[in-house]
Structures are given as C-alpha cells and as structure tokens.
C-alpha cells in the first residue's frame, strides 16, 4: 500500500509476497497506476487559422491606411499630400531598417509602428 506522495523518498507497505512487490515495482516504473481521466473539452488548432488571421490583418491595414490618406487629402488638401509623401518615406525607411537588422515585428512592435505613423502624420501636418 502506498501511503503518501513519493517524491525524493517514500515508504510502501503491505506487499506480502515477492510477486506482489515485483508487480508494484513494475507498475511504478511504467507509470501505469490507475488514474481516471474525463475529457471535458477538446480543441484543435490548425495552421489555417494563422493564414486567415494574416489575411484579415492585411485587409484591416489597407483599409486603415486608405482611411488615413483619404482624411488627410480631404481635410488638409496640399499639406495632406505632402504629409502623405513624408509618411510613405517614413514607412519605407522603417521597413528597410527592420529588414537590415533582421528584426521581427511582435504585437507591441506593430503598435509602435502604428503610433509612429500617427505621430508622423501629426508632425508633418502641423509643420506645413
């Protein structure tokens, strides 16, 4: 009979014969002690979820960029066009720097990129 959890050392009592002790030793070595397992919920994650998320993220980025460009052109007119040019150059330089250093964008990095775009728009429009 196993009295308690066996960690570094433990004590097992009640093996009356050599055969019982050997059976218990085999069970302990194989990890075949009985443990009831009931499956409550099972989820499967497939690779298609990642591709779908990337596609939706790209669509959201294009729609957001188009909205920013349209708003800047309508509201600021020529100054907005200059700011858009500066924004495109800023984005190209940022992506070139990331490629040069072999950096990978994480979620906080993407948030920083969006913040940089917003600040570039603000500073270029205020400057002009």
N, C-alpha and C positions, 0 to 999 in steps of 0.2 A: 504494500500500500504506500503511495506517495503522499507524504504529509503536508508538504508546502511547496512553493515555487522553488525550483532548483536553479540557482544562479552560479556562484563560484563553487559551492559545495552544498550537499544536501544529504538527507538520510531517507532511505526507503526500507520499510519494514513489512513483514508478513509473507515473504516468499518462503514457503515451507519446504520446497524441494529445489534441487539444482535445475530441473527443467523449467519450473516457473521463473526462476531468476534469470535463466538464459533467454526465455521468451520476453520478459520485461526489458532486458538489456537490448535485445534486437529491436523492440518497439521504440525504445528511447533513442537509439541510434538512427533509426529510419524516420523518425518524426511521425509515426503512424498512430499516435494516440488519438482516440476518438474526440472530435470536436464538431458540434453541429453548426452548419453554416446555412443561413437562409438568405437567398438573393432577394433583395428588396427592389433594387433598381439597377438597370444596366444601360450604359450609354456607349455609343461607338462614335469616334471622331475619325472622319475620313479626310484625305488630302484635298478633296474638292471644296471643303469649307474655306481653306486658305486662299484658293484661287478666286472663289466667289467674293471674299472679303477684299481682296486686292482690286478686283474689277469695280466693286461698289465704291471703294476709296478713291480710285482714279476718277470715276464719274463725278463724285462729290467734289473733288479738287478742281476739275474742269468747270463745273457749274459755279463753284465759288469764285474762281478766277474770272470767269466771264461776267459774273455779277459785279465784282470789284472794278473791272475795266469799264463796263457799261456805266456804272455810277460815276466813276471819275470823269469819263468823257462827257456825260450829260451835265454834271454839276460844275466841273472846273474847266471844261472846254479845252483850250490850247494848253493851259497849265496842267491839266489832267493828262494830255497826250505826252507832254514832257515827263511827267511823273511816271507814266506807264513805261516809257523808254528806260528811265532810270531803274524802275522796278524789274524789268526784264534783264537788264545788265547785272543788277544785284543778284537775281536768282541764278543767272549763268555763272557768275563768279563763285557763288556759294556752292553750287553743284560741282564746279571744277575743283574747288578746294577739297570737298568731300572725296571726290574721285582721286585726287592727288595723294591724300593721306590714307586712302583705303578705309574711310570711316563708314559705319553703318548707321542708318537712322533708326532710332528707337522712338517710342511714343513721345517721351519728353523732347527728343530732338526734333520731331515733326512739329510739336507745339512751339518750340523755339523758332523754327523756320517760319511758321505762320505769324508769330509775333514780329519777327524781323521784317516780313513783307508788310505787315500793318504799320510798323514804325517807318519803313522806307516810304510808304505812300504818304503818311502824315508829314514827314520832314520835307519831302520833295514838294508837296503842295504848299506848305507853309513858306518854304524858301522862295517859291516863284511868285 
